[in-house]
Amino acid sequence: MKIYLIPFAALGVLLSTTASAQEPGDMFATASANLAGDWSGYLEYRDYQSGDIARIPHERSITLPPDASYVVTQLAFSDPGQRIYAGEIATISENTIELAFVRGGTMEVESYVVSGFQTTATGWTTTLTASGYDAGAPADIRIVYTLDGETLTLEKMVQPEGDDAHAFRNRVVLERQ
């Protein structure tokens, strides 16, 4: 399967299943059921042209159907000079998340492996990994999702081919509304 890197604004949806809590993907799917609702906050990202960190407003509305077989997320964020609307749908099978992202009439699909899951006193943290592309170049992708009370943080790190370590690419910080 060819993996496409989707814009990071799309990477925040997961779903609930009734599977065993033994595998990280199963644990993540069950725990993520409480993500349904409206969220708002910001997206920070590294501008590869200037090297600066930029911050823009970001909102998400996450819904699950009654059988929790998939998750739909509507996204809205401000890009300089315009308001951007996008959508995504996600499914989980075993330890793999399939995510379809739609923006401007174009759909891209990417697969992530749920490589870890830990509960905390106020929520949970999980790590997703994939091989894909960043800024048009092959890269290993690592996204860490953290739910801490009513705050959801998604941090994306990339390791371009030939580099020794992952580096910050972007972060979404959202509060439940």
ChimeraX commands (.cxc) that place a marker at each C-alpha (Angstrom):
marker #1 position 0.00,0.00,0.00 radius 0.5
marker #1 position 1.33,3.43,-0.89 radius 0.5
marker #1 position 1.26,5.87,2.01 radius 0.5
marker #1 position 0.53,9.55,1.47 radius 0.5
marker #1 position 1.33,12.23,3.99 radius 0.5
marker #1 position -1.81,14.19,4.66 radius 0.5
marker #1 position -1.87,17.72,6.03 radius 0.5
marker #1 position -1.44,17.49,9.78 radius 0.5
marker #1 position -4.69,19.30,10.47 radius 0.5
marker #1 position -6.37,16.03,9.51 radius 0.5
marker #1 position -4.68,13.83,12.03 radius 0.5
marker #1 position -6.90,13.81,15.06 radius 0.5
marker #1 position -9.62,11.24,14.71 radius 0.5
marker #1 position -9.96,7.75,16.01 radius 0.5
marker #1 position -12.75,5.42,16.87 radius 0.5
marker #1 position -14.20,3.20,19.56 radius 0.5
marker #1 position -14.50,-0.56,19.31 radius 0.5
marker #1 position -15.38,-3.29,21.75 radius 0.5
marker #1 position -12.21,-5.28,21.12 radius 0.5
marker #1 position -9.86,-6.71,23.72 radius 0.5
marker #1 position -7.78,-4.20,25.66 radius 0.5
marker #1 position -4.60,-6.26,25.16 radius 0.5
marker #1 position -3.27,-4.59,22.00 radius 0.5
marker #1 position -2.34,-0.88,21.90 radius 0.5
marker #1 position -4.73,-0.31,18.98 radius 0.5
marker #1 position -7.63,-1.87,20.86 radius 0.5
marker #1 position -6.84,0.15,23.98 radius 0.5
marker #1 position -6.58,3.36,21.95 radius 0.5
marker #1 position -9.83,2.70,20.09 radius 0.5
marker #1 position -11.74,2.11,23.31 radius 0.5
marker #1 position -10.25,5.14,25.08 radius 0.5
marker #1 position -10.77,7.47,22.11 radius 0.5
marker #1 position -14.56,7.08,22.25 radius 0.5
marker #1 position -14.59,10.01,24.67 radius 0.5
marker #1 position -13.18,12.33,21.97 radius 0.5
marker #1 position -16.67,12.90,20.51 radius 0.5
marker #1 position -17.73,16.54,20.67 radius 0.5
marker #1 position -16.47,20.00,19.78 radius 0.5
marker #1 position -12.88,21.08,20.38 radius 0.5
marker #1 position -11.06,24.35,19.76 radius 0.5
marker #1 position -7.54,25.64,20.18 radius 0.5
marker #1 position -4.57,26.12,17.90 radius 0.5
marker #1 position -2.19,24.48,15.46 radius 0.5
marker #1 position 1.53,25.27,15.69 radius 0.5
marker #1 position 3.80,24.30,12.83 radius 0.5
marker #1 position 7.35,24.76,11.61 radius 0.5
marker #1 position 7.44,26.80,8.42 radius 0.5
marker #1 position 10.10,25.00,6.38 radius 0.5
marker #1 position 10.84,28.11,4.31 radius 0.5
marker #1 position 11.57,30.47,7.20 radius 0.5
marker #1 position 12.20,27.96,10.00 radius 0.5
marker #1 position 9.81,29.95,12.21 radius 0.5
marker #1 position 7.05,28.43,14.33 radius 0.5
marker #1 position 3.61,29.72,13.30 radius 0.5
marker #1 position 0.35,29.43,15.29 radius 0.5
marker #1 position -3.16,29.49,13.81 radius 0.5
marker #1 position -6.65,28.92,15.29 radius 0.5
marker #1 position -7.98,25.38,14.89 radius 0.5
marker #1 position -11.35,23.69,15.59 radius 0.5
marker #1 position -12.63,20.12,15.32 radius 0.5
marker #1 position -16.02,18.49,15.64 radius 0.5
marker #1 position -15.73,14.72,16.20 radius 0.5
marker #1 position -18.70,12.34,15.85 radius 0.5
marker #1 position -19.16,8.57,16.03 radius 0.5
marker #1 position -22.18,6.58,14.78 radius 0.5
marker #1 position -24.12,4.46,17.30 radius 0.5
marker #1 position -22.10,1.33,16.43 radius 0.5
marker #1 position -18.77,3.22,16.71 radius 0.5
marker #1 position -17.55,1.58,13.49 radius 0.5
marker #1 position -15.89,4.77,12.23 radius 0.5
marker #1 position -15.24,8.37,13.24 radius 0.5
marker #1 position -16.00,11.52,11.26 radius 0.5
marker #1 position -14.17,14.76,11.98 radius 0.5
marker #1 position -14.93,18.19,10.57 radius 0.5
marker #1 position -11.97,20.58,10.71 radius 0.5
marker #1 position -11.75,24.35,10.41 radius 0.5
marker #1 position -8.63,26.46,10.66 radius 0.5
marker #1 position -7.28,29.77,9.46 radius 0.5
marker #1 position -4.62,29.86,6.82 radius 0.5
marker #1 position -3.27,33.36,6.24 radius 0.5
marker #1 position -5.98,35.20,4.33 radius 0.5
marker #1 position -8.57,32.41,4.25 radius 0.5
marker #1 position -10.67,30.01,6.29 radius 0.5
marker #1 position -10.04,26.32,5.49 radius 0.5
marker #1 position -12.63,23.57,5.93 radius 0.5
marker #1 position -11.77,19.88,5.68 radius 0.5
marker #1 position -13.08,16.50,6.73 radius 0.5
marker #1 position -11.85,13.07,7.55 radius 0.5
marker #1 position -13.09,9.59,8.28 radius 0.5
marker #1 position -11.11,7.01,10.26 radius 0.5
marker #1 position -11.39,3.30,10.96 radius 0.5
marker #1 position -9.25,1.05,13.11 radius 0.5
marker #1 position -8.43,-2.61,12.60 radius 0.5
marker #1 position -6.12,-4.43,14.99 radius 0.5
marker #1 position -3.28,-1.91,15.48 radius 0.5
marker #1 position -3.76,0.01,12.20 radius 0.5
marker #1 position -5.66,3.25,11.68 radius 0.5
marker #1 position -6.81,4.04,8.14 radius 0.5
marker #1 position -7.51,7.75,7.70 radius 0.5
marker #1 position -9.12,9.39,4.66 radius 0.5
marker #1 position -8.74,13.17,4.49 radius 0.5
marker #1 position -10.74,15.44,2.18 radius 0.5
marker #1 position -9.89,19.06,1.43 radius 0.5
marker #1 position -10.81,21.06,-1.64 radius 0.5
marker #1 position -12.37,18.05,-3.36 radius 0.5
marker #1 position -9.23,15.90,-3.05 radius 0.5
marker #1 position -9.06,12.78,-0.88 radius 0.5
marker #1 position -5.87,11.21,0.45 radius 0.5
marker #1 position -5.55,8.06,2.56 radius 0.5
marker #1 position -2.83,7.15,5.03 radius 0.5
marker #1 position -2.20,4.19,7.35 radius 0.5
marker #1 position -0.72,4.46,10.84 radius 0.5
marker #1 position 0.40,1.77,13.27 radius 0.5
marker #1 position -0.63,2.23,16.91 radius 0.5
marker #1 position 2.75,1.48,18.46 radius 0.5
marker #1 position 2.00,2.24,22.10 radius 0.5
marker #1 position -0.71,3.18,24.59 radius 0.5
marker #1 position -0.47,4.24,28.24 radius 0.5
marker #1 position -3.15,5.40,30.64 radius 0.5
marker #1 position -2.49,8.24,33.06 radius 0.5
marker #1 position -4.33,9.55,36.11 radius 0.5
marker #1 position -6.18,12.11,33.95 radius 0.5
marker #1 position -6.31,10.48,30.51 radius 0.5
marker #1 position -4.03,8.60,28.15 radius 0.5
marker #1 position -1.15,8.86,25.66 radius 0.5
marker #1 position -0.67,6.88,22.48 radius 0.5
marker #1 position 1.87,6.88,19.66 radius 0.5
marker #1 position 1.13,6.38,15.96 radius 0.5
marker #1 position 3.89,5.67,13.44 radius 0.5
marker #1 position 4.10,5.51,9.65 radius 0.5
marker #1 position 6.53,5.69,6.78 radius 0.5
marker #1 position 5.49,8.44,4.42 radius 0.5
marker #1 position 6.49,11.83,3.11 radius 0.5
marker #1 position 7.05,15.22,4.67 radius 0.5
marker #1 position 7.62,18.32,2.54 radius 0.5
marker #1 position 7.84,15.97,-0.47 radius 0.5
marker #1 position 10.66,13.82,0.93 radius 0.5
marker #1 position 10.55,10.29,2.40 radius 0.5
marker #1 position 10.32,10.33,6.19 radius 0.5
marker #1 position 9.39,8.33,9.26 radius 0.5
marker #1 position 6.38,9.93,10.93 radius 0.5
marker #1 position 5.57,9.78,14.66 radius 0.5
marker #1 position 2.41,11.33,16.12 radius 0.5
marker #1 position 1.79,11.38,19.86 radius 0.5
marker #1 position -1.81,11.89,21.04 radius 0.5
marker #1 position -2.32,12.91,24.67 radius 0.5
marker #1 position -5.66,13.38,26.39 radius 0.5
marker #1 position -5.13,15.14,29.72 radius 0.5
marker #1 position -8.44,15.97,31.34 radius 0.5
marker #1 position -10.24,18.20,28.83 radius 0.5
marker #1 position -7.11,18.98,26.77 radius 0.5
marker #1 position -6.19,17.00,23.66 radius 0.5
marker #1 position -2.68,17.43,22.24 radius 0.5
marker #1 position -1.38,15.92,19.01 radius 0.5
marker #1 position 2.32,16.35,18.30 radius 0.5
marker #1 position 3.89,15.32,15.01 radius 0.5
marker #1 position 7.58,14.56,14.71 radius 0.5
marker #1 position 9.31,13.65,11.44 radius 0.5
marker #1 position 12.61,11.97,10.67 radius 0.5
marker #1 position 13.59,12.63,7.06 radius 0.5
marker #1 position 15.40,9.80,5.33 radius 0.5
marker #1 position 19.10,9.99,6.28 radius 0.5
marker #1 position 18.56,12.01,9.48 radius 0.5
marker #1 position 19.47,10.52,12.85 radius 0.5
marker #1 position 16.51,11.76,14.91 radius 0.5
marker #1 position 12.91,12.91,14.76 radius 0.5
marker #1 position 12.31,16.69,14.77 radius 0.5
marker #1 position 9.23,18.78,15.60 radius 0.5
marker #1 position 6.90,19.37,12.64 radius 0.5
marker #1 position 3.64,20.54,14.22 radius 0.5
marker #1 position 1.34,20.39,17.25 radius 0.5
marker #1 position -2.41,20.77,17.79 radius 0.5
marker #1 position -3.64,21.77,21.26 radius 0.5
marker #1 position -7.41,21.65,21.76 radius 0.5
marker #1 position -9.80,22.21,24.67 radius 0.5
marker #1 position -13.18,20.50,24.87 radius 0.5
marker #1 position -16.01,23.00,24.33 radius 0.5
marker link #1:1,2 radius 0.2
marker link #1:2,3 radius 0.2
marker link #1:3,4 radius 0.2
marker link #1:4,5 radius 0.2
marker link #1:5,6 radius 0.2
marker link #1:6,7 radius 0.2
marker link #1:7,8 radius 0.2
marker link #1:8,9 radius 0.2
marker link #1:9,10 radius 0.2
marker link #1:10,11 radius 0.2
marker link #1:11,12 radius 0.2
marker link #1:12,13 radius 0.2
marker link #1:13,14 radius 0.2
marker link #1:14,15 radius 0.2
marker link #1:15,16 radius 0.2
marker link #1:16,17 radius 0.2
marker link #1:17,18 radius 0.2
marker link #1:18,19 radius 0.2
marker link #1:19,20 radius 0.2
marker link #1:20,21 radius 0.2
marker link #1:21,22 radius 0.2
marker link #1:22,23 radius 0.2
marker link #1:23,24 radius 0.2
marker link #1:24,25 radius 0.2
marker link #1:25,26 radius 0.2
marker link #1:26,27 radius 0.2
marker link #1:27,28 radius 0.2
marker link #1:28,29 radius 0.2
marker link #1:29,30 radius 0.2
marker link #1:30,31 radius 0.2
marker link #1:31,32 radius 0.2
marker link #1:32,33 radius 0.2
marker link #1:33,34 radius 0.2
marker link #1:34,35 radius 0.2
marker link #1:35,36 radius 0.2
marker link #1:36,37 radius 0.2
marker link #1:37,38 radius 0.2
marker link #1:38,39 radius 0.2
marker link #1:39,40 radius 0.2
marker link #1:40,41 radius 0.2
marker link #1:41,42 radius 0.2
marker link #1:42,43 radius 0.2
marker link #1:43,44 radius 0.2
marker link #1:44,45 radius 0.2
marker link #1:45,46 radius 0.2
marker link #1:46,47 radius 0.2
marker link #1:47,48 radius 0.2
marker link #1:48,49 radius 0.2
marker link #1:49,50 radius 0.2
marker link #1:50,51 radius 0.2
marker link #1:51,52 radius 0.2
marker link #1:52,53 radius 0.2
marker link #1:53,54 radius 0.2
marker link #1:54,55 radius 0.2
marker link #1:55,56 radius 0.2
marker link #1:56,57 radius 0.2
marker link #1:57,58 radius 0.2
marker link #1:58,59 radius 0.2
marker link #1:59,60 radius 0.2
marker link #1:60,61 radius 0.2
marker link #1:61,62 radius 0.2
marker link #1:62,63 radius 0.2
marker link #1:63,64 radius 0.2
marker link #1:64,65 radius 0.2
marker link #1:65,66 radius 0.2
marker link #1:66,67 radius 0.2
marker link #1:67,68 radius 0.2
marker link #1:68,69 radius 0.2
marker link #1:69,70 radius 0.2
marker link #1:70,71 radius 0.2
marker link #1:71,72 radius 0.2
marker link #1:72,73 radius 0.2
marker link #1:73,74 radius 0.2
marker link #1:74,75 radius 0.2
marker link #1:75,76 radius 0.2
marker link #1:76,77 radius 0.2
marker link #1:77,78 radius 0.2
marker link #1:78,79 radius 0.2
marker link #1:79,80 radius 0.2
marker link #1:80,81 radius 0.2
marker link #1:81,82 radius 0.2
marker link #1:82,83 radius 0.2
marker link #1:83,84 radius 0.2
marker link #1:84,85 radius 0.2
marker link #1:85,86 radius 0.2
marker link #1:86,87 radius 0.2
marker link #1:87,88 radius 0.2
marker link #1:88,89 radius 0.2
marker link #1:89,90 radius 0.2
marker link #1:90,91 radius 0.2
marker link #1:91,92 radius 0.2
marker link #1:92,93 radius 0.2
marker link #1:93,94 radius 0.2
marker link #1:94,95 radius 0.2
marker link #1:95,96 radius 0.2
marker link #1:96,97 radius 0.2
marker link #1:97,98 radius 0.2
marker link #1:98,99 radius 0.2
marker link #1:99,100 radius 0.2
marker link #1:100,101 radius 0.2
marker link #1:101,102 radius 0.2
marker link #1:102,103 radius 0.2
marker link #1:103,104 radius 0.2
marker link #1:104,105 radius 0.2
marker link #1:105,106 radius 0.2
marker link #1:106,107 radius 0.2
marker link #1:107,108 radius 0.2
marker link #1:108,109 radius 0.2
marker link #1:109,110 radius 0.2
marker link #1:110,111 radius 0.2
marker link #1:111,112 radius 0.2
marker link #1:112,113 radius 0.2
marker link #1:113,114 radius 0.2
marker link #1:114,115 radius 0.2
marker link #1:115,116 radius 0.2
marker link #1:116,117 radius 0.2
marker link #1:117,118 radius 0.2
marker link #1:118,119 radius 0.2
marker link #1:119,120 radius 0.2
marker link #1:120,121 radius 0.2
marker link #1:121,122 radius 0.2
marker link #1:122,123 radius 0.2
marker link #1:123,124 radius 0.2
marker link #1:124,125 radius 0.2
marker link #1:125,126 radius 0.2
marker link #1:126,127 radius 0.2
marker link #1:127,128 radius 0.2
marker link #1:128,129 radius 0.2
marker link #1:129,130 radius 0.2
marker link #1:130,131 radius 0.2
marker link #1:131,132 radius 0.2
marker link #1:132,133 radius 0.2
marker link #1:133,134 radius 0.2
marker link #1:134,135 radius 0.2
marker link #1:135,136 radius 0.2
marker link #1:136,137 radius 0.2
marker link #1:137,138 radius 0.2
marker link #1:138,139 radius 0.2
marker link #1:139,140 radius 0.2
marker link #1:140,141 radius 0.2
marker link #1:141,142 radius 0.2
marker link #1:142,143 radius 0.2
marker link #1:143,144 radius 0.2
marker link #1:144,145 radius 0.2
marker link #1:145,146 radius 0.2
marker link #1:146,147 radius 0.2
marker link #1:147,148 radius 0.2
marker link #1:148,149 radius 0.2
marker link #1:149,150 radius 0.2
marker link #1:150,151 radius 0.2
marker link #1:151,152 radius 0.2
marker link #1:152,153 radius 0.2
marker link #1:153,154 radius 0.2
marker link #1:154,155 radius 0.2
marker link #1:155,156 radius 0.2
marker link #1:156,157 radius 0.2
marker link #1:157,158 radius 0.2
marker link #1:158,159 radius 0.2
marker link #1:159,160 radius 0.2
marker link #1:160,161 radius 0.2
marker link #1:161,162 radius 0.2
marker link #1:162,163 radius 0.2
marker link #1:163,164 radius 0.2
marker link #1:164,165 radius 0.2
marker link #1:165,166 radius 0.2
marker link #1:166,167 radius 0.2
marker link #1:167,168 radius 0.2
marker link #1:168,169 radius 0.2
marker link #1:169,170 radius 0.2
marker link #1:170,171 radius 0.2
marker link #1:171,172 radius 0.2
marker link #1:172,173 radius 0.2
marker link #1:173,174 radius 0.2
marker link #1:174,175 radius 0.2
marker link #1:175,176 radius 0.2
marker link #1:176,177 radius 0.2
view
